[in-house]
Amino acid sequence: MVRCGCVLLRKYGNFIDNVRIFTKGGSGGMGYPRLGGEGGKGGDVWVVAQKNMTLKQLKNKYPQKRFAAGGGANSRVSALKGSKGKDCEIPVPVGISVTDENGKVIGELNKEEDRILVAKGGLGGKLHTNFLPLKGQKRVIHLDLKVIADVGLVGFPNAGKSSLLSRVSHARPAIADYAFTTLRPELGKIMYNDFKQISVADLPGLIEGAHMNKGMGHKFLKHLERTKQLLFVIDISGFQLSSVTPYRTAFETIILLMKELELYKEELQAKPALLAVNKMDLPDAHVKLHELMNQLQSPEDFLHLFEKNMIPEKAVEFQHVIPVSTVTGEGIEELKKCVRKALDEQDDRENDAHHREQLLNLQIPSTAS
């Protein structure tokens, strides 16, 4: 019998992105000393990626708090080699990273039907075990969901990320005129006339100190790790979280976002990035855009205005800067073109690098001979 469930979970909104569970491989079967029979091996516990699965469904379906595989069959006169115990499969969504209690990554499930062995069954009793069976492996693991998308939206709350997602795709995220409307990742797809599709993830808004897990913190940042590119979305008029926090200009917003990415994981800064300057329908937006473009072209002339700990070691270079308005639709089609162009160029670079690597591998044997 498979007994399963979850011990601890973290959630925001109604969305669960991390589950801690107990797993146990099945015990082996007894050997048969008089006839030299071997007991069956205990079943194994596997984590398996399935389509349309969520961690919330996992929690609801298995409330018993453990996953245990079946025990191996004992050796007997009619079957000297006992049969293997039944494996236990834990169904999880695509995009799961599996770690142990110490945070060591056991493996990742990036596509449907990917599977990872997390708890081995015990050996059945045989001669070198004095015909006594071994117990299965016990292991506590963490299932951590990281959204997989082509493009991840990066911005402070109320920058208009959800509105932008609804404009460029068929997604219908919750939208309101206040901070933290987005409480869980929302996925949409940009559809092109030639049937090309690009997936876009709108994630909970950052605040200053997100790298230290303030606000949505790591719940937001970890989902950027599996996106191919970043699309920064900023409000041209700047941002202020509340009356007791400092007002930040559009340029300051960009610098702070870059710093948060750097402090969380430097590899995020290496991802190709675009910048959508939103709310261009506001008064004086074009004057502010002109000022912002000057600041982006010569950022070193303005960084002295920041405290030293706010300045990123390496600034993100934007492939395209696109002024947009999710209210009037200004720049939306241009943004969609730029997103596709950037991804196509990235794919071409990766294919060229892969081709060069294959050629190099073919040349190595002939050189050695």
Salt bridges, closest charged atoms under 4 A:
ASP17 OD2 - LYS222 NZ 3.05
ASP17 OD2 - HIS223 NE2 3.94
GLU38 OE1 - LYS81 NZ 3.24
GLU38 OE1 - LYS126 NZ 3.93
ASP44 OD1 - LYS41 NZ 2.67
ASP44 OD2 - LYS84 NZ 3.74
ASP87 OD1 - LYS84 NZ 2.47
GLU89 OE2 - ARG115 NH2 2.75
GLU101 OE2 - ARG20 NH2 2.97
GLU101 OE1 - HIS142 NE2 2.90
GLU108 OE2 - ARG226 NH2 3.35
ASP114 OD1 - LYS111 NZ 3.12
ASP144 OD1 - LYS222 NZ 2.53
ASP150 OD1 - LYS228 NZ 3.79
ASP194 OD2 - ARG340 NH2 2.66
GLU208 OE2 - ARG248 NE 2.87
GLU225 OE1 - LYS146 NZ 3.03
GLU225 OE1 - LYS265 NZ 3.21
ASP235 OD2 - LYS279 NZ 3.14
GLU260 OE1 - HIS211 ND1 2.83
GLU262 OE2 - LYS259 NZ 2.84
GLU330 OE2 - HIS286 NE2 3.84
GLU333 OE2 - LYS336 NZ 3.53
ASP344 OD2 - ARG340 NE 3.49
ASP347 OD1 - LYS228 NZ 3.84
